[in-house]
Amino acid sequence: MFFNHPGTLSQYVAAFRNARPGQLIGEKTPDYLHLTKRQIARIKQWMPSVRLIVVLRDPVARSWSQARMEVAAVNRRPLARRDRFWLAWHVHLLRNRLRSDYRRALRRWLQFFPRQQFLILFYEDLHQNPLSFIHKVFDFLGLSPLPEQTLQAFAERRVWESPGAEMPCWLRYVLTCRYRSQTRWLAQQGYEVPASWPTDALAHQLRRNARGLPFKAWILTGMFTLMALPEHLLVYLGRGSPALRLYRLYDRLQYWRIRKKKHAGPSTG
């Protein structure tokens, strides 16, 4: 996450001092897709020929996964039924919404780098056919294929799994309507978007299967959006000063609330 914070070129190069001669070097973090123009310009200045690999996930599933991970991390316990309120709230936080706005993020990067320097892949393809996915990465980087046994070991490795929790129907409808434009835009750019991504047809199906769903979704979304407005302001302020990590202030307040409730103990009234 070097480019999220100020640093010098010599500091960045020092991170790869143990690399062998001729060895390809690089790094990875989901944060880089959502860097500001100033941060991307610094990458362009230092590494104009860099090859960029972007792995996109169904924005509905990605948004829900981030909410589960963050709520579980703040609570420091497995998710439970009583966490549904906080999960829905986290989905409406701006930092969650920005991370599913692939169109805005990719347009920002394409202002600095040509499309030929990007490899756009999909998480669902990794899940369905990991060996093909890995071959595409190696071809893009100009690397010789690894032995089949080594590739199979890569394919079977699970790096991270967020805590489980079922998404409410009204929230799935909201997120499907919110992010279906991401599917349309990527398809217009010529990418073969997985069938599981949000579409107009899926939104229509959800609406047809649940009576009164749009009205319920509108009411609840309005409530959670109003609750998230202070966090939206902190995120916008924090993008100007990333080192402050202002977007985490709400997590600290929520963790303080949970600790206070635990220390208070059962009521004796």
N, C-alpha and C positions, 0 to 999 in steps of 0.2 A: 504494500500500500504506500510505496514511496511517494508517488505523485499526488497523493491526497494532501500532503503537507510540504512546506517549503524545504528545499534541499539543493545541494550543489551537484554538478555533474560528476565531480571526483568522488563524492559520497556514494552516488549510484553505481559508478564503475567498481568501487571498492567492494560492493556486495557480491560481485562475481569474480573476485580475485583468485578463487580456487578453481575456476574453470580451466579445463585442459585446452591447449592450443588447437584451434579449429573447431572447438565444441560450440554448438549453438547455445545461446543463453537467453533467458527470458523469465517472466514471472506471470502470475495469474491472481486475479481477485475480481469478484463481481462489481466492486466499487468503481473500477476504471471505466465501465460503460457510461457512468453518470458523472464523469468529471465535467468541470466548467470549461468554457472556451479558453480561458487563460491557462488552465492546467494542460489541456490538449495541445495548445500552442507550444508549450515547453517541451512536450514529447516530440512534436514535429521538428522543433529546432535541434534537439539532441539526436534524434533517430529518424530522419526523414524517410528511410527505406524500411522501417520496421514492418513486420508482418503481424497482422492483428486477427485474432481468432475470437469470435463472439458466439456464445452458446445461449440461445433464447429458449425460455420455457413458457408453456401455456400461461399467460399472464394471470388468469384466474387462480390456477394452482399455485403459481409462484407467490401471489399476494397472500393467499391463505397459509402457505408454508412459512412465510416470513412472520405472519402474525402468531402462528403456533410457536415458532422458535422463540420469539421475543417475549411472549407472555410466560412461557415455561421458564425462560431464563430469569425473568424478573421475580416470578413466584418461587423459584428454586424448588420446584416439586412437579410431579406429573400433572398434566392437564386434567381437569375435572369438569363436570357439567356446569358448575357455578362460574366457570371461566368464559362462558359463551359471550357474556356482555363485553368483557375486555378484548376478546378475540375480534368481535365485530368492530369495536372501537379502533383497534390497531389497524384494521383493514382500511379505515377511513383517514388514517394519519397521512400527511403529505409525503413523508419519507417512504411510506409503503407505495403510494400511488406513483411517485416519480420513478421508482424502480421497475414498474411495469409499463412505463411509457417508453417503449422501445423506439417508436417513431421519432420522438423528440431527441432521444439520445443519439441514435444513428445519424440523424440529420446534422447534429452538432459535430460529430466526428468526420462526416463526409465533407464538411467545409474545409478540412485540413488535409485529409488523406484521400487518394483516389480509391474507387471501389475495388480495383484490382488487388489492393493490399489487404483486403478483408476476406476472411472465410466465415460466412454466417452458417451456423449449424443449429440444430434443434435438439433440446434435451430429450424429447420423446423418441427421436431417432436413436439416440444413445441407448435408451432403455430397450427399444425394439431390436436393434441390430448393432450392438457395441463394436463388433469387429469392423464392420463397414465404416462406422463413425471414426474409429481410430485410424483406419487406412486413409481416410480423407484428410485428417490432420497431418499425417506423415507426408502425404503427397504435396500438400500445400507448403510444408516447410522444406521440401526437397530432401527428405530423409529416406534412407533405405528401409525397407520393411523389417520389422522385428521378427524373430522366430515365432511360429504359430503358438507354441506353448507359452511364450512370454505375453503375447497378445491376449491369449485366453485368460491369463492371470489378471491382466489389466481389466478385462471385460467383467470379471466376476467380483471385482473389488468395489465395495460400497464405502464412500468417503464419509457421508453425513446423512443422517435420517432425522427429520424433525419430529417432535412428539405428535401422536395421532389425535385427531378430533374431527367429528363430522361437521361439515359446513351446512348451516341452515338453508332451506330452500330459497327464502327471500333474499339472502345474501348472495347465493349463487346467481340468482337472477340479476341482482344489482351489478355484480362484477362482470357478468356476461354482457350486459348492456354497456357497461363502462369501457370494456376492453375489446369489443368486437371490431372497433375501428383499427386496432393494431393488426388484427388478422387481415383485414381488407388492404391496408397499406402495404404490408409485407408481400401479399399476393400480387399487388400491382407492381411491385418492384421485381417480380419474376421468381420469387422464392416459393418452394413447394411446402406450404405451411401444413403441419399435421392436422388431420381431420378432427382431433379432439379440441382444438382451439375454439374460442367463442365466436359465434356467427349470429347473423340475424335469425336464421332458422332455429338455432338452439334457444335463443331468447323467446321466440314465438312458441316453441314447444313447452318451455318452462311456464310461460304465461297461461297456456291452454290447460296444463295439467293441475294448476292450483288456482282456485277461484279467489278473486280479489287480491291476487299477488301484487300487481303493480301499485295499488293503493297502499298496501302494507309496506312494500319496499320504499315507497316515496316518503311515508311518515318516518320510518326508522332511519332512513338515510339522512333525512333532514336533521333529525335529532343528533345522530352521531357526527354529522358534518359540523354542526354548531359547537359540539363539545371539542372537536379537533382544531378549531380555529386558532387557539393560542399556540398549538404545536406548529401549525402552518407558518405562523409568523416567526417562530424560532428557527424553523428550517430555512426560510428565506434569509434571515439574518446570518445564520450559520454558514450558508454557502459563500458569503463574503469573507468569513473568518473560519475556515474549516477546523483549525486547531482548537477552537473553543468547544466543538462538539455539542453545540446547543441543543441539537435534536434529541440528545439523550437525557435532557433535563426532566422530561415527562416520565421516563423510566425510573429515574431516581426518586421522584415524588411518589410514584406508585409503589416502589419498593419500601419507601418510608411508611406509607400507609399500611402495607401488609405487616411490617415489623411491629408497628404500633398496635395493630389489632391482635397480634400474637402475644405481645407483652401484657396486654390488658387482661387477658384470661377470660374465663366464663363469667357471665353476669350473675350477680347475687341478688338482684332486685326481684 
